[in-house]
Amino acid sequence: VQLQASGGGLVQAGESLRLSCAASGRTFSNYIMGWFRQAPGKEREFVTSISRSGGYTRYVDSVKGRFTISRDNAKNTVYLQMNSLKSDDTAVYYCAASENVIGSSDVVDYKYWGQGTLVTVSS
C-alpha cells in the first residue's frame, strides 16, 4: 500500500491542524493505521493508532485530549486532528500501516510508511 501524508504547516501555539493520509494500491480497510512523528535530533515516536474498523484507538500520553485519529475506509484516508498545538508538537509527522498488530507503538510493526509532512508550531 502507498501512503501520502498532507496537511502540515506553520501554526501558532494553541491553534489546530488536520493531517490526512491517503492510501492507494491495496484494500485500505485491511490495515491498522498509525501516526508517528520525528522532531529534529530525536527518534521517531509513536503518536496514535487506529484499528481497521476505527473502533479502537490508542494515543501517547502527551497528546491525549488534544489529538484525534479517525479513518474513512470509503475514502481510503486516515486523519489526525490536532488541537491546542504546542511547540513540543513540532515534528515531521508520518502515517504508517500495519498488517496485523493492533495498537502497536513500535515502528517495526508498521510495514508501510508515508513520506512525512512537517508541522511547525511557533510559541
C-alpha positions in Angstrom: 0.0 0.0 0.0 1.2 3.5 -0.8 0.7 6.3 1.7 0.6 10.0 1.0 0.5 12.4 4.0 -0.5 16.0 3.8 -1.8 18.9 5.8 1.3 20.1 7.7 2.2 23.7 8.0 3.2 26.5 10.3 0.8 27.4 13.1 0.8 29.4 16.3 0.6 27.6 19.7 -2.9 26.9 20.6 -4.1 26.5 17.0 -5.3 23.4 15.2 -4.3 21.4 12.1 -5.7 18.4 10.5 -3.4 15.9 8.8 -4.6 13.5 6.1 -3.0 10.3 4.8 -4.4 8.9 1.6 -3.8 5.3 0.8 -3.7 3.5 -2.5 -2.7 0.3 -4.1 -4.4 -2.2 -1.7 -7.5 -2.6 0.4 -7.2 0.2 3.0 -9.6 -1.4 5.5 -7.2 -4.3 5.9 -4.6 -2.2 7.6 -4.2 -0.9 11.1 -3.1 2.7 10.7 -0.8 4.8 12.8 0.8 8.3 13.1 4.3 8.8 14.2 6.4 11.9 14.5 10.1 12.8 14.5 11.4 16.0 15.9 14.9 17.3 14.9 17.6 15.4 16.6 15.2 12.9 18.1 14.0 9.4 17.4 10.7 8.7 15.6 8.0 8.3 18.2 4.5 6.9 18.2 1.6 9.3 18.4 -1.6 7.3 17.8 -3.1 4.3 16.0 -6.5 3.1 14.9 -7.9 -0.3 14.3 -9.2 -1.5 10.9 -12.8 -0.6 11.7 -11.9 2.5 13.7 -13.3 1.1 16.9 -10.1 1.0 18.8 -7.6 3.9 19.2 -4.5 4.4 21.2 -2.6 7.6 22.0 0.7 8.6 23.5 0.1 10.4 26.8 1.4 13.7 25.6 -1.4 14.1 23.0 -4.3 12.6 24.8 -7.3 15.0 24.9 -5.7 17.2 22.1 -5.3 14.8 19.1 -7.9 12.6 17.5 -7.3 9.9 14.9 -10.0 8.8 12.6 -10.4 7.0 9.3 -12.7 6.9 6.4 -12.4 3.5 4.8 -14.6 4.5 1.9 -12.1 7.3 1.1 -9.0 5.3 1.9 -7.9 8.0 4.2 -6.8 8.3 7.8 -6.9 11.7 9.6 -5.1 13.3 12.6 -6.9 16.2 14.1 -4.5 18.2 16.2 -5.9 20.8 18.6 -4.2 23.0 21.2 -0.9 22.6 19.5 2.3 23.2 21.5 5.8 23.9 20.4 6.7 20.4 21.5 4.5 19.1 18.8 6.8 20.4 16.1 8.0 17.5 14.1 7.7 15.7 10.8 4.6 13.5 11.0 4.4 10.2 9.3 1.5 7.9 8.7 2.1 4.2 8.7 0.2 1.0 8.0 0.5 -2.3 9.9 -0.8 -5.6 8.6 -1.5 -7.3 11.8 -0.6 -5.6 15.1 -3.4 -3.6 16.7 -2.3 -0.7 18.9 1.4 -1.1 18.5 3.7 1.8 19.2 6.7 0.1 17.7 7.9 1.3 14.4 8.9 -2.2 13.4 5.3 -3.4 13.4 4.4 -0.9 10.6 5.5 -2.1 7.2 4.4 0.8 5.1 5.2 4.5 5.6 4.2 7.7 4.0 6.8 10.4 3.2 6.0 12.7 6.1 4.5 16.1 6.5 6.1 18.9 8.5 4.2 20.5 11.4 5.8 23.6 12.9 4.3 25.2 16.0 5.6 28.6 17.0 5.2 29.9 20.5 
